[in-house]
Amino acid sequence: MTRAIALLPLVLLGATASIQAQYTPPDPGGLEGIIVEKYYVSDANDAADTDGGPNGGVPLGATTYRVFVDMLDGYKLLTVAGYVDHDLTFNTTTSFFYNEDRGEAWADDLNDVHVGSNTVAIDSWLTMGAATDDHWGVLKSEDTDGSIVGGANNDGGSNAVPGGLLVNFTSEMGLPLTEADGLHFTSEGPPAVVSIGTAPTIFNELGGSTYTAQDFGWTILGGVQSPLPGNKILIGQFTTDGTFSFCLNIWLKIPTELVCGSLNCHENLEFYGNLLESDTAGTDISGDARFTHPTLCYNSAEGVTDCSGVTGGPALPGTACDDGNADSSNDRYSADCVCQGDDCAGEFGGTALPGAPCDDNDPETTDDTWVTGCLCVGSTSIQAYDALAITLTVHPNPTNGLLWLELSELTGQSITYAVKDAQGRSILTMDLGNLSGRWKGNVDLSDLSAGIYFLEIAVDGIVKTERISKH
């Protein structure tokens, strides 16, 4: 694995965007949250092993935690780091387990052929996607290729335990390691990490319990995204029988297609566990890419405070909610705990909602507008049927009840019309037969509630749509 000393900001900067006049601040929704998975809880056979720790093996009942950065698809994790006034911390009230046999401080240094040896698979380490030198780390619930670490795949450790080690199962740890080990193989394998600054020693020595840094980080040049849908990147595995806590600062790379064209536009999102007022103060754009997130700091004794202010509650960013707007869909909490939905154009928290302008792709309409039901509709109060040399007049519009129609210059065409509501459901239809010359008539909308309706008139199968406003 490559290790390099460099100035952290230089590693994180991307290429300059092309010039456009419009500046668009970045959307923090690219970070869905930090996921802490309880990977394993050690039992008596695991604790009795001395191959992995003759001077202090894994404690009985120690929990192995895995920490993932959960992003929207297309975003990339650039770095995890500590900065001045923004500490990066990992702590336990006892000590982190270090496997003295074949353990490593970095997962991409861990030879995958060793993860079936004694307690190597629950060693403590840092990473940027890897769980071994040849496997990605994924949530056990998303691991579909079985296990190579527990039970029959384990050598049984110093006591040659029949059936192997790492077979414990408790409800708090979800799937047992004998069923899913959170290792995912791809032909290319995970990338190697580049570390910057003074690396912690608590994961490669005995008795390590606390680490705080303002000058250390690890990164993948250009960023990394998961090989699986859902885009969750493993950043560390931590085994301890004490209370485990951390506070993270992370940078994400915005997908190229979402970076606006202005030179002022940001290519990265910065998230800090401790966001200071000075980070976003002022009126310029320097702080527009800096955010915090309720899951960036964690304490296993307390859990995470959710978007409703409940410790350990389920209302976390990315989970479902109700924003009270019937025209938005897929409502969920944003990174900063605002309940929002996808607008009519499918953009999370977007403004394409009823009343906003749109484009119905019909050059013959004007004043195109989103209406209830997320329909984009234009106005055609007087419509010329150019190909048929027919003129249609509809009035008054808006109307309180009767809607008068007039068709002229008819030459025996078949005429039908239908009134539909904003959801496209037909309310009434009428077949006028074949008409010549001029026809006048009315449509009675008196019994309909106020709102937007659509009058579809077909002349020999050629349909024209009028947007009707009923008061």
C-alpha positions as CSV (number, residue, x, y, z in Angstrom):
1,M,0.0,0.0,0.0
2,T,1.2,3.5,-0.8
3,R,2.0,5.8,2.1
4,A,2.7,9.5,1.3
5,I,3.2,12.7,3.1
6,A,1.6,15.7,1.4
7,L,-0.4,18.8,2.0
8,L,-4.0,17.6,2.5
9,P,-5.8,20.3,0.5
10,L,-3.7,19.5,-2.5
11,V,-4.8,15.9,-2.5
12,L,-8.4,16.9,-2.3
13,L,-8.7,19.6,-5.0
14,G,-10.2,18.6,-8.3
15,A,-10.0,20.2,-11.8
16,T,-11.4,23.6,-12.4
17,A,-14.9,23.7,-13.9
18,S,-15.8,25.4,-17.1
19,I,-17.1,29.0,-17.1
20,Q,-20.8,29.8,-17.0
21,A,-22.6,32.8,-15.5
22,Q,-24.8,30.9,-13.1
23,Y,-23.5,29.8,-9.7
24,T,-25.3,27.0,-7.9
25,P,-24.5,26.1,-4.3
26,P,-23.9,22.4,-3.7
27,D,-26.6,20.1,-2.3
28,P,-25.5,18.3,0.9
29,G,-27.9,15.5,0.1
30,G,-25.0,13.5,-1.4
31,L,-24.2,12.2,2.1
32,E,-27.0,10.0,3.4
33,G,-25.2,9.3,6.7
34,I,-22.7,7.3,8.6
35,I,-23.7,3.7,9.3
36,V,-22.3,1.8,12.3
37,E,-22.7,-1.9,11.9
38,K,-22.3,-4.3,14.8
39,Y,-20.2,-6.9,12.9
40,Y,-19.5,-9.5,15.7
41,V,-19.6,-10.1,19.4
42,S,-16.8,-12.4,20.8
43,D,-17.6,-15.5,22.8
44,A,-15.6,-17.6,25.2
45,N,-13.8,-19.6,22.6
46,D,-12.8,-16.4,20.8
47,A,-11.5,-15.0,24.1
48,A,-9.5,-18.1,24.9
49,D,-7.5,-17.9,21.7
50,T,-3.8,-17.0,22.2
51,D,-2.7,-17.3,18.6
52,G,-4.1,-13.9,17.9
53,G,-3.0,-12.3,21.1
54,P,-0.8,-14.2,23.5
55,N,-0.3,-11.0,25.5
56,G,-4.0,-10.0,25.5
57,G,-6.4,-11.6,23.1
58,V,-9.9,-10.4,22.2
59,P,-11.9,-9.8,25.4
60,L,-15.0,-11.9,26.1
61,G,-18.1,-10.0,24.8
62,A,-16.0,-7.5,22.8
63,T,-18.0,-5.9,19.9
64,T,-16.6,-5.4,16.5
65,Y,-17.9,-2.3,14.8
66,R,-17.7,-1.4,11.2
67,V,-18.2,2.2,10.1
68,F,-19.5,3.0,6.6
69,V,-19.9,6.3,4.8
70,D,-23.3,6.1,3.0
71,M,-23.6,8.3,-0.2
72,L,-26.0,8.7,-3.0
73,D,-24.9,6.8,-6.1
74,G,-22.4,8.7,-8.2
75,Y,-20.8,10.5,-5.3
76,K,-17.2,9.5,-4.3
77,L,-15.6,9.5,-0.9
78,L,-12.4,11.6,-1.1
79,T,-11.0,11.7,2.4
80,V,-11.4,11.2,6.1
81,A,-9.3,13.6,8.1
82,G,-8.6,15.8,11.0
83,Y,-8.1,19.6,10.6
84,V,-7.3,22.5,12.8
85,D,-10.3,23.1,15.1
86,H,-11.9,20.0,13.6
87,D,-10.6,17.0,15.4
88,L,-10.7,13.5,14.1
89,T,-11.2,11.1,17.0
90,F,-11.5,7.4,17.8
91,N,-11.9,6.4,21.4
92,T,-12.8,3.5,23.7
93,T,-13.1,3.3,27.4
94,T,-10.9,0.2,27.5
95,S,-8.6,-0.6,24.5
96,F,-9.0,-1.6,20.8
97,F,-8.2,-5.2,20.0
98,Y,-5.0,-5.7,18.0
99,N,-4.4,-9.1,16.6
100,E,-0.7,-9.7,17.1
101,D,-0.5,-12.7,14.8
102,R,-1.4,-11.3,11.4
103,G,-3.3,-8.2,12.1
104,E,-2.7,-4.9,10.2
105,A,-3.4,-1.3,10.9
106,W,-4.7,-0.9,7.3
107,A,-7.2,-3.3,5.8
108,D,-5.7,-3.2,2.3
109,D,-2.5,-4.6,3.9
110,L,-4.3,-7.6,5.3
111,N,-3.7,-10.7,3.1
112,D,-7.1,-12.3,2.4
113,V,-5.7,-15.8,2.9
114,H,-5.3,-15.0,6.6
115,V,-8.8,-14.0,7.5
116,G,-9.7,-17.6,8.3
117,S,-6.9,-17.7,11.0
118,N,-7.8,-17.4,14.7
119,T,-9.3,-13.9,15.3
120,V,-7.7,-12.0,12.4
121,A,-11.1,-11.2,10.9
122,I,-12.1,-9.1,13.8
123,D,-8.8,-7.1,14.1
124,S,-9.0,-3.3,14.3
125,W,-7.9,-1.2,11.3
126,L,-8.6,1.7,9.0
127,T,-9.5,1.6,5.4
128,M,-11.1,3.3,2.4
129,G,-13.3,0.6,1.0
130,A,-11.1,-2.5,1.5
131,A,-11.6,-5.3,4.1
132,T,-8.6,-7.2,2.8
133,D,-6.1,-6.7,0.1
134,D,-8.5,-8.5,-2.3
135,H,-11.9,-7.8,-0.9
136,W,-14.2,-4.8,-0.5
137,G,-15.9,-4.4,2.8
138,V,-19.7,-4.3,2.6
139,L,-22.6,-4.6,5.0
140,K,-23.4,-8.1,6.0
141,S,-27.0,-7.6,4.9
142,E,-25.7,-6.8,1.4
143,D,-23.2,-9.7,1.2
144,T,-24.5,-12.4,-1.0
145,D,-21.5,-14.7,-1.5
146,G,-21.2,-16.5,1.8
147,S,-18.4,-16.5,4.3
148,I,-14.7,-17.3,4.3
149,V,-13.9,-16.3,7.9
150,G,-16.1,-18.1,10.4
151,G,-16.9,-21.6,11.5
152,A,-15.8,-24.3,9.1
153,N,-13.6,-21.7,7.3
154,N,-11.7,-20.8,10.5
155,D,-8.7,-22.8,11.8
156,G,-10.0,-22.9,15.3
157,G,-7.2,-20.8,16.8
158,S,-4.7,-21.9,19.5
159,N,-7.1,-24.4,20.9
160,A,-8.1,-25.9,17.5
161,V,-11.7,-25.4,18.4
162,P,-13.9,-27.9,16.5
163,G,-16.1,-26.0,14.1
164,G,-13.7,-23.0,14.2
165,L,-13.9,-19.6,15.9
166,L,-16.1,-16.6,15.1
167,V,-19.4,-18.6,15.3
168,N,-21.2,-16.6,17.9
169,F,-24.6,-15.2,17.2
170,T,-26.6,-12.6,19.1
171,S,-29.6,-10.6,17.9
172,E,-27.7,-7.3,18.1
173,M,-25.1,-8.3,15.5
174,G,-27.6,-9.3,12.8
175,L,-26.3,-12.0,10.5
176,P,-23.7,-14.5,11.9
177,L,-20.2,-14.5,10.3
178,T,-20.8,-18.1,9.3
179,E,-23.6,-16.8,6.9
180,A,-22.2,-13.5,5.7
181,D,-18.8,-12.0,6.4
182,G,-19.1,-8.6,4.7
183,L,-16.4,-9.4,2.2
184,H,-17.1,-8.8,-1.5
185,F,-14.7,-9.9,-4.3
186,T,-14.3,-8.0,-7.6
187,S,-11.7,-8.8,-10.3
188,E,-10.0,-5.4,-9.8
189,G,-10.1,-5.4,-6.1
190,P,-10.3,-2.3,-3.8
191,P,-7.8,0.6,-4.3
192,A,-4.8,1.2,-2.0
193,V,-5.1,4.0,0.6
194,V,-2.9,7.0,0.7
195,S,-2.3,8.3,4.3
196,I,-1.3,11.8,5.1
197,G,0.3,13.1,8.3
198,T,0.9,11.2,11.6
199,A,-1.0,8.0,11.5
200,P,-2.5,6.5,14.7
201,T,-0.7,3.6,16.4
202,I,-3.7,2.4,18.4
203,F,-4.5,-0.2,15.8
204,N,-1.1,-1.8,15.6
205,E,0.0,-1.9,19.3
206,L,-1.5,-3.3,22.5
207,G,-3.4,-1.1,24.8
208,G,-4.4,1.6,22.3
209,S,-7.5,3.4,23.5
210,T,-7.7,7.0,22.2
211,Y,-6.6,9.0,19.2
212,T,-7.2,12.6,18.3
213,A,-5.7,14.3,15.3
214,Q,-5.8,17.7,13.4
215,D,-3.1,16.7,10.9
216,F,-3.9,13.2,9.7
217,G,-6.2,11.8,7.0
218,W,-6.5,9.0,4.5
219,T,-7.7,9.2,1.0
220,I,-8.1,7.6,-2.4
221,L,-6.8,9.9,-5.1
222,G,-9.8,10.9,-7.2
223,G,-12.2,9.4,-4.7
224,V,-13.8,6.0,-4.4
225,Q,-17.4,4.7,-4.7
226,S,-18.8,1.3,-3.8
227,P,-18.9,-1.6,-6.4
228,L,-22.4,-2.3,-5.1
229,P,-25.7,-0.3,-5.5
230,G,-26.3,2.0,-2.4
231,N,-22.7,3.3,-2.5
232,K,-21.5,2.6,1.1
233,I,-17.8,2.8,1.7
234,L,-16.2,1.1,4.7
235,I,-13.7,3.4,6.5
236,G,-12.8,1.3,9.6
237,Q,-13.3,-1.7,11.8
238,F,-13.0,-1.4,15.5
239,T,-13.1,-4.2,18.2
240,T,-13.4,-3.3,21.8
241,D,-15.2,-4.4,25.0
242,G,-15.6,-0.7,26.1
243,T,-17.7,2.2,25.0
244,F,-16.8,3.1,21.4
245,S,-17.0,6.6,20.1
246,F,-15.8,8.7,17.2
247,C,-16.1,12.1,15.5
248,L,-15.4,12.3,11.8
249,N,-14.7,14.9,9.1
250,I,-15.2,13.7,5.5
251,W,-15.0,15.1,2.0
252,L,-17.1,13.9,-0.9
253,K,-16.6,14.4,-4.6
254,I,-19.7,15.7,-6.4
255,P,-20.6,13.8,-9.7
256,T,-19.3,15.7,-12.7
257,E,-22.8,16.1,-14.2
258,L,-24.0,17.9,-11.0
259,V,-21.1,20.4,-10.9
260,C,-22.3,23.8,-12.3
261,G,-20.3,25.5,-14.9
262,S,-19.2,28.6,-13.0
263,L,-15.6,28.9,-11.9
264,N,-17.0,29.5,-8.4
265,C,-18.7,26.1,-8.3
266,H,-17.5,23.5,-5.8
267,E,-16.5,20.0,-6.8
268,N,-16.4,18.7,-3.3
269,L,-18.7,18.6,-0.3
270,E,-17.1,19.1,3.1
271,F,-18.7,17.6,6.2
272,Y,-17.5,18.3,9.7
273,G,-18.5,16.6,13.0
274,N,-18.0,20.0,14.7
275,L,-19.1,22.7,12.3
276,L,-18.1,26.1,13.5
277,E,-20.0,29.3,12.9
278,S,-16.8,30.7,11.3
279,D,-16.9,27.8,8.7
280,T,-19.9,29.2,7.0
281,A,-19.8,32.9,8.1
282,G,-19.8,35.7,5.5
283,T,-21.5,36.4,2.3
284,D,-19.1,34.8,-0.2
285,I,-19.2,31.2,-1.4
286,S,-16.3,30.0,0.8
287,G,-18.6,28.2,3.2
288,D,-21.2,27.0,0.8
289,A,-19.7,23.6,0.6
290,R,-19.4,23.0,4.4
291,F,-22.0,21.1,6.3
292,T,-22.4,18.9,9.3
293,H,-24.5,15.7,9.8
294,P,-26.0,14.2,12.9
295,T,-24.3,10.8,12.3
296,L,-20.7,12.1,12.0
297,C,-20.2,11.7,15.8
298,Y,-21.1,8.5,17.5
299,N,-21.1,7.0,21.0
300,S,-22.0,3.4,21.4
301,A,-23.5,4.1,24.9
302,E,-25.8,6.7,23.5
303,G,-26.5,5.9,19.9
304,V,-27.3,8.6,17.4
305,T,-29.7,11.5,17.9
306,D,-32.2,11.3,15.0
307,C,-33.9,14.1,13.1
308,S,-36.7,14.2,15.7
309,G,-34.2,14.7,18.5
310,V,-34.6,11.2,19.8
311,T,-31.4,9.4,20.9
312,G,-31.3,6.1,19.0
313,G,-34.5,7.0,17.1
314,P,-35.2,5.8,13.6
315,A,-35.7,9.2,11.9
316,L,-32.2,9.4,10.4
317,P,-31.2,11.2,7.2
318,G,-32.3,9.2,4.2
319,T,-35.2,7.6,6.0
320,A,-38.9,8.2,5.0
321,C,-40.9,11.1,6.3
322,D,-43.9,13.2,5.1
323,D,-43.2,16.8,4.0
324,G,-47.0,17.5,3.8
325,N,-46.8,18.2,0.0
326,A,-49.0,15.9,-2.0
327,D,-47.1,16.8,-5.2
328,S,-43.7,15.6,-4.0
329,S,-42.7,12.0,-3.8
330,N,-40.3,9.7,-2.1
331,D,-40.2,12.0,1.0
332,R,-37.1,11.5,3.2
333,Y,-34.9,13.4,5.6
334,S,-32.1,15.3,4.0
335,A,-28.5,15.4,5.3
336,D,-29.4,18.4,7.6
337,C,-32.7,16.7,8.7
338,V,-35.1,18.6,6.5
339,C,-38.0,16.5,5.4
340,Q,-38.2,16.9,1.6
341,G,-39.4,14.9,-1.4
342,D,-38.6,14.6,-5.1
343,D,-40.2,17.4,-7.2
344,C,-42.1,16.9,-10.4
345,A,-38.8,16.6,-12.3
346,G,-37.5,14.0,-9.9
347,E,-35.0,16.3,-8.1
348,F,-34.8,15.9,-4.3
349,G,-35.9,19.1,-2.7
350,G,-36.4,20.8,-6.1
351,T,-38.7,23.6,-7.0
352,A,-40.5,21.9,-10.0
353,L,-43.9,21.9,-8.2
354,P,-47.4,23.1,-9.1
355,G,-47.2,26.8,-10.1
356,A,-43.6,26.7,-11.3
357,P,-42.8,27.1,-15.0
358,C,-41.9,24.0,-17.1
359,D,-41.7,23.0,-20.7
360,D,-44.4,20.7,-22.1
361,N,-42.3,20.3,-25.4
362,D,-45.3,21.6,-27.4
363,P,-44.3,24.6,-29.5
364,E,-47.9,25.6,-29.9
365,T,-48.5,26.2,-26.2
366,T,-47.5,29.1,-23.9
367,D,-47.1,29.7,-20.2
368,D,-46.3,26.1,-19.6
369,T,-46.8,25.3,-15.8
370,W,-46.6,22.4,-13.4
371,V,-50.1,21.6,-12.1
372,T,-51.5,19.2,-9.5
373,G,-50.5,15.6,-10.4
374,C,-47.1,16.8,-11.7
375,L,-48.4,17.4,-15.2
376,C,-46.6,20.1,-17.3
377,V,-49.3,21.9,-19.2
378,G,-49.3,24.9,-21.6
379,S,-52.1,27.4,-22.4
380,T,-53.9,27.4,-25.8
381,S,-57.0,29.7,-25.5
382,I,-57.2,30.0,-29.3
383,Q,-55.7,27.1,-31.2
384,A,-55.2,26.8,-34.9
385,Y,-55.3,23.4,-36.5
386,D,-52.9,24.3,-39.2
387,A,-52.9,21.0,-41.0
388,L,-56.7,20.9,-41.1
389,A,-57.4,24.6,-41.6
390,I,-59.7,24.5,-38.6
391,T,-60.1,27.1,-35.8
392,L,-61.0,26.3,-32.2
393,T,-62.2,28.9,-29.7
394,V,-62.6,28.1,-26.0
395,H,-64.0,30.7,-23.5
396,P,-64.2,31.9,-20.8
397,N,-61.1,30.5,-19.3
398,P,-60.9,30.6,-16.3
399,T,-64.6,29.7,-16.0
400,N,-67.1,29.5,-13.1
401,G,-69.3,26.9,-14.9
402,L,-70.2,26.9,-18.6
403,L,-67.3,26.6,-21.1
404,W,-68.2,27.6,-24.6
405,L,-66.6,25.9,-27.6
406,E,-66.6,27.0,-31.3
407,L,-65.2,25.1,-34.2
408,S,-65.2,26.6,-37.7
409,E,-64.2,25.7,-41.2
410,L,-65.2,22.1,-40.7
411,T,-65.4,19.9,-43.8
412,G,-67.0,16.7,-42.5
413,Q,-64.4,15.7,-39.9
414,S,-65.1,13.4,-37.0
415,I,-65.2,15.4,-33.7
416,T,-65.0,14.1,-30.1
417,Y,-64.0,15.8,-26.9
418,A,-63.2,14.7,-23.3
419,V,-62.7,16.5,-20.0
420,K,-60.1,15.1,-17.7
421,D,-58.9,16.0,-14.2
422,A,-55.3,16.8,-13.2
423,Q,-54.6,13.1,-12.7
424,G,-55.6,12.3,-16.3
425,R,-58.9,10.6,-15.3
426,S,-61.8,11.2,-17.7
427,I,-64.8,13.0,-16.2
428,L,-67.0,13.2,-19.3
429,T,-66.7,12.4,-23.0
430,M,-68.8,13.4,-26.0
431,D,-68.9,12.2,-29.6
432,L,-70.2,14.9,-31.9
433,G,-70.1,12.8,-35.1
434,N,-69.0,14.2,-38.4
435,L,-69.5,18.0,-38.7
436,S,-69.2,20.6,-41.5
437,G,-69.1,24.4,-41.5
438,R,-69.3,25.8,-38.0
439,W,-70.3,24.2,-34.7
440,K,-71.0,25.9,-31.3
441,G,-71.7,24.3,-28.0
442,N,-70.9,24.3,-24.3
443,V,-69.5,22.0,-21.6
444,D,-71.0,22.4,-18.2
445,L,-68.4,22.2,-15.5
446,S,-70.6,23.6,-12.7
447,D,-70.6,20.4,-10.7
448,L,-66.8,20.2,-10.6
449,S,-64.7,21.5,-7.8
450,A,-62.3,24.3,-8.3
451,G,-59.0,23.3,-9.9
452,I,-57.2,22.5,-13.1
453,Y,-58.9,20.4,-15.8
454,F,-58.0,19.5,-19.4
455,L,-60.2,19.6,-22.5
456,E,-59.1,17.2,-25.2
457,I,-60.6,17.8,-28.6
458,A,-60.0,15.3,-31.4
459,V,-60.5,16.2,-35.0
460,D,-60.1,13.1,-37.2
461,G,-57.9,11.7,-34.5
462,I,-55.7,14.8,-34.2
463,V,-55.9,15.8,-30.5
464,K,-55.5,19.2,-29.1
465,T,-55.5,19.9,-25.3
466,E,-56.8,23.0,-23.6
467,R,-55.8,23.7,-19.9
468,I,-59.0,24.9,-18.1
469,S,-59.0,26.7,-14.8
470,K,-62.3,26.2,-12.9
471,H,-63.0,28.8,-10.1
